[in-house]
Amino acid sequence: MTIIEQRFIQPGVTTRQRWSNYFAVLLGVIAVVTLLNLRASIVTATVVYRNDAEGIVATYPQNWLIDENGGVDYIFRVRNMQEVGFKTTFRVSAIPTSTDTARRTVLDALAMERAQTFSNYRILSVEPYTGLGETEASIASYQYIATDQNPFQQSLPAVVQGVDVLVLSREQAIVITMLSDAASFEENSVLFERFLTDLEF
Amino acid sequence: MLFRSLKLMSMIAVSLFFVALATAQPTTPLETQIERIQRATIFVYQVQDVQDSFHITCVSSGTIVSRDGLILTNAHGTSQSETCPGDAIVIAISTDLQNPPVPLYRARIRQTDPGLDLALLQIVQNIDGRQINPDELALPFVELGNSAQVSLDDTLTVVGYNGLGDQPVQTVRATVVNFTTEPTGERTWQKLNVAVPGVMTGGGAYNRDGQLIGIPTIAPVANETSDIDCIVVQDTNGDRLVNSEDICVPLGRSINALRASQFALPLFRAAALNLETNLDFDADQTEFVASDEEPEVSRLFFSSSVNDAGMPTSIVTSLPTGATSLYLFFDYDHMTPVTTYELRVTTGNIPNPTYSLPPVRWSGGTSGMWYTGSDQNWENGVYDFTLFIDGIAQATASIVIGGAPADEATLSDLVFGLSDLEGTPLGNGFVLPVGNTASARFIHRNMTSEIEMVERWLYEGAEFYRASDPWSMDVFGADGARTLSIRDVSNLSPGRYRLEIYLNGRLAATSDFSIAGAAQGAFPQVFTDAHYTDGPTDASAAEAVTISSFSAGVDSLYAVFDWQQIQRGTSWTVRWLVDGTVFYEETLRWRQENSGENFLLALEGNPTVPDGTYRLEVYVGQVQLASAEATVGIGQLSIDRFSGTEGLQLRGTIIDTDTGRGIPGVTFVLLTEEFSVADFVWDSEQIFALATTDRNGFFEVDRLLEISTEARSIPYSVVIQAEGYLPITQDGFVVDAETENPLELTIYLTRE
């Protein structure tokens, strides 16, 4: 009996094939990196807002709804309308002051006013803010319960956490506000810090 | 993924298309708006806030008339009074039309007219006391219609509440069977063929176009506190018993009278424009002065019609078959805006609700001559009219209608003026300049020589001249016109006058007139140099130059005029209009010196006086004696883009395809017709309306969609983008007259 051993012999990889493999892997890596960059650019894409009358230039996240119809309440605000639940809001407003007005006075007045309209409004902290370089600022952190005003809808209230960054400039107080659902506050704070950094007034 | 998204978008597009074209039966505007009207109908609690506990003191219905929470209702159920002693107002809304209303807000009175029994409330707080910014409200509201266009036999829909807030909103169909006219204006009251519950007072009655054209009105009567009309529901004195010692809540009798909506327009206009008017007089010079005197009525008589000055044209004691108008006149004194008066009419001793008037607030000032009546066919019969003041019968008069015209002597069409050489009175008829003569001219018919005529002249209620003489057929004849005159060499004093003419002891003609102002020919110059001006203070405004055009954004303006020879106590009326619409009108007794300069009327805006053309008119009686006009800004009111009540209500539910459950917190974006989805850059200027889903995924667009016509198509675009879900967009979303209204959409979102 003769035993014949059959073996599958791996054919040798040609140079061309080897380079093809290398290129395939390389393309894959490039594609992943590109997609990651694309995603990052989409996520971090911003739009420039310019208000010459108020001397304000800001950049805000793309696809956030901008609103300049605030009258005396705010100069402009942007809201993430795609967010499910409470819409994260960045808002810039100006309050007339005098040369004797202290930042703390403005923040206290804001707190007293908001306590009249917001449920369970509570100041969490008030402290100096150093994120604007050499510009002296204060930051107030607070929370309240936001409810829908439409009596015909059964909306549940949301716990909102907010911060006001306040700067006194040219006899007015510039108040930069972030309002966010408390559950996503930290996540949105990153965007807000970027917003603050890019803000010119 | 892309294919899936496109497929979904196309599915939604198709579904939206078909839903939008879902045809419904042709309906009247009222039928399409009835749900909105019912939602806008609210229940008003007047309460006493006692140590954080609310004691209900009065209840009524009301109607939201603007999206920012202005509410039209009766004054008696909201203003503090003996029968309604509460000091706070709570508003309950029917969030579910099948169930009773839910207390949600607190309100304050913005404008009120106690006499007309109308009030405009403003929602200012949540029920828990938190302040509300009215601009952030988007409540359903109704449009005020033109009540002058209502006709007899029109079908109206009355909407309001019954009970003490324990029943859902009610709708009653009724037919207009009569109009009652009073000195305050034609068709002051619309009478219905059915009686609606008393708590519907303050609600609304709507025409076929869904416009509010009347306010069901009945006032609680202080002397009528039977168990039926006033019920006790709470332990308000803290004795742990609910009994007659506690506050009772008046429910009022059933109502068949509507206050015409035209009387609410000035209040609404002033409130909507945030305008306040201040007259130049001290607080203690207001029209109604507290008095211990009891209100009273007297001298009841009938006239077949009323002239332009509100005076009887011809006094009658009977009317022939086919009489088409009848008015009851009477004198009144010591009345106040919180006085209730009621007219009960019987025909052949059977109550006749068509001509009766339920207890309503008094709107005629302290004293004077009043009338109530209607222009329509009066059936034959013996009519007995009984006037009740604060629930007590005070005076009665009867008239027979039927048979052939009587041949009795009649006097009619009494007018006053300065006589020319032929004895014809010249002037405006009822306001004469100060001078030494005054003449009255009347038409007489069927006079005979057996008639003795007595003329009786009164000044400020006191007789100062009387003359009587047999009728001279040779001089005056049976039919014709005659002039009577009085003369005083030292001039007739300015003030209120009355002439009464009796024939054989029967009052045959009477009329009031005024003497005021300097003579300019036969016409009086009472108010002069009327103009607009401005200034930081009243004193500086009085001296400032005339301004006919104010810049936009002015916070106040003044109207100024001089006056001469007007007696204290003379009734005068100030009326303010913007763009031709009255927003302020008040009739007062003159309280200043007889002559003077710079009477100031301030018009204050909050924060500014809106752009428009402002006109001031000043009257004595019904005669306009002065006017002034000025423009602010562009001279025309701006158009409120949220004021429309015509259109399609859009709502729906956004559902998770996987779970089949509604998705809370998703935003539904509707773009204006100028922008497509491709143009949308997330700018609020591009958005027609926004809505966010509630915990059930339900959303409701708070602005009505404009309905496309053959002449004009209005394509909206829809954007729904929610994190974690595939987006949905749609251009060309059109609704037309055939589209079901309200339109309910069901939109499915698929997770990414």
Chai-1 contact restraints between the chains, C-beta under 6 A:
chainA,res_idxA,chainB,res_idxB,connection_type,confidence,min_distance_angstrom,max_distance_angstrom,comment,restraint_id
A,N63,B,W682,contact,1.0,0.0,6.0,A-B,restraint_1
A,L65,B,W682,contact,1.0,0.0,6.0,A-B,restraint_2
A,L65,B,S684,contact,1.0,0.0,6.0,A-B,restraint_3
A,I66,B,D683,contact,1.0,0.0,6.0,A-B,restraint_4
A,D67,B,S684,contact,1.0,0.0,6.0,A-B,restraint_5
A,M81,B,T667,contact,1.0,0.0,6.0,A-B,restraint_6
A,Q82,B,Q721,contact,1.0,0.0,6.0,A-B,restraint_7
A,Q82,B,A722,contact,1.0,0.0,6.0,A-B,restraint_8
A,Q82,B,E723,contact,1.0,0.0,6.0,A-B,restraint_9
A,E83,B,E723,contact,1.0,0.0,6.0,A-B,restraint_10
A,V84,B,G665,contact,1.0,0.0,6.0,A-B,restraint_11
A,V84,B,A722,contact,1.0,0.0,6.0,A-B,restraint_12
A,V84,B,E723,contact,1.0,0.0,6.0,A-B,restraint_13
A,G85,B,G665,contact,1.0,0.0,6.0,A-B,restraint_14
A,Q116,B,Q131,contact,1.0,0.0,6.0,A-B,restraint_15
A,T117,B,R130,contact,1.0,0.0,6.0,A-B,restraint_16
A,T117,B,Q131,contact,1.0,0.0,6.0,A-B,restraint_17
A,Q149,B,E136,contact,1.0,0.0,6.0,A-B,restraint_18
A,Q149,B,L137,contact,1.0,0.0,6.0,A-B,restraint_19
A,P151,B,I93,contact,1.0,0.0,6.0,A-B,restraint_20
A,P151,B,T95,contact,1.0,0.0,6.0,A-B,restraint_21
A,P151,B,L104,contact,1.0,0.0,6.0,A-B,restraint_22
A,F152,B,T95,contact,1.0,0.0,6.0,A-B,restraint_23
A,Q153,B,D694,contact,1.0,0.0,6.0,A-B,restraint_24
A,Q154,B,D694,contact,1.0,0.0,6.0,A-B,restraint_25
A,Q154,B,R695,contact,1.0,0.0,6.0,A-B,restraint_26
A,S155,B,D694,contact,1.0,0.0,6.0,A-B,restraint_27
A,L156,B,R695,contact,1.0,0.0,6.0,A-B,restraint_28
